[in-house]
Amino acid sequence: MEKERFKLLEERAKIFKALAHPTRLLIVEELSQRKQCVCEITDKVGADISTVSKHLSILRNSGIIDDEKHGTMMIYNLRMPCVLNFFECIEKVIIDRAESQMKIAQCCK
């Protein structure tokens, strides 16, 4: 495989890995609504600030979110809103799988 293509695939994998945690998915959903500070995100996640900061760091390093300093507060923003389209796609797959399972279950009755 050519090096450029492999590098692109590695970058894609980095984004998928960053999204591969329920807390980070929640953070992305929250930031899709509006910019927020770490204290607001921490309240919504229900974890300690160091854990939330680690999740934010992973999302930021992958390019999904960015941050900006406002005085002493760090404000986080969804940098990649197109990821919400990916979420819609995933949810369609989840629904399709559930419907298929229901059809199978009905056949077994």
C-alpha positions in Angstrom: 0.0 0.0 0.0 1.3 3.5 -0.8 2.5 5.6 2.1 0.1 8.5 1.5 -2.9 6.2 1.5 -1.8 4.4 4.6 -1.2 7.8 6.4 -4.8 8.8 5.5 -6.1 5.5 6.8 -4.2 6.1 10.0 -5.7 9.5 10.4 -9.2 8.1 9.9 -8.5 5.4 12.5 -7.3 8.1 15.0 -10.7 9.9 14.6 -12.6 6.6 15.0 -10.6 5.8 18.1 -11.3 9.2 19.6 -15.0 8.6 19.1 -14.9 5.1 20.5 -16.0 5.9 24.0 -19.6 6.8 25.3 -18.3 9.7 27.3 -16.6 11.3 24.3 -19.8 10.7 22.2 -21.7 12.6 24.9 -19.2 15.4 24.8 -19.5 15.7 21.0 -23.3 15.8 21.2 -23.2 18.4 23.9 -20.8 20.6 21.9 -23.0 20.2 18.9 -25.5 22.3 20.8 -23.2 25.1 21.8 -19.7 26.0 23.0 -19.1 25.0 26.6 -16.5 25.3 29.3 -15.0 22.2 31.0 -17.0 22.8 34.1 -20.3 22.6 32.2 -19.2 19.5 30.4 -18.0 17.9 33.6 -21.5 18.5 35.1 -23.2 16.8 32.2 -20.8 13.9 32.0 -20.9 13.3 35.8 -17.2 12.5 36.1 -14.3 14.3 37.8 -12.6 17.2 35.9 -9.4 15.2 35.3 -11.3 12.4 33.6 -13.3 14.9 31.4 -10.1 16.8 30.6 -8.5 13.6 29.4 -11.5 12.9 27.1 -11.4 16.5 25.8 -7.7 16.1 25.1 -8.3 13.0 23.0 -11.0 14.7 21.1 -8.9 17.9 20.6 -5.8 15.9 19.5 -7.9 14.1 16.8 -9.2 17.4 15.5 -12.9 16.7 16.4 -13.0 19.7 18.8 -11.0 22.8 19.5 -10.6 25.1 22.4 -10.1 28.8 23.0 -9.1 30.6 26.2 -11.5 33.2 27.6 -9.9 34.7 30.6 -9.2 31.8 32.9 -11.7 29.5 31.3 -11.1 27.2 28.4 -14.1 27.0 26.1 -14.6 24.0 23.9 -16.2 23.9 20.4 -17.2 21.2 18.0 -14.7 21.6 15.1 -16.0 18.8 13.0 -19.8 19.1 12.9 -20.0 16.7 10.0 -19.5 13.9 12.6 -23.1 14.3 13.4 -24.0 13.0 9.9 -21.9 9.9 10.8 -23.9 9.5 14.0 -27.1 9.6 11.9 -25.7 6.9 9.7 -24.8 4.7 12.7 -28.3 5.2 14.2 -29.9 4.0 10.9 -27.7 0.9 11.0 -28.8 0.3 14.7 -32.4 0.7 13.8 -32.1 -1.6 10.7 -30.4 -4.3 12.9 -33.1 -4.0 15.5 -35.8 -4.4 13.0 -34.1 -7.4 11.5 -33.8 -9.0 14.9 -37.5 -8.3 15.6 -38.4 -10.1 12.3 -36.3 -13.0 13.3 -37.9 -13.1 16.7 -41.4 -13.1 15.2 -40.6 -16.0 13.0 -39.5 -18.0 16.0 -42.8 -17.7 17.9 
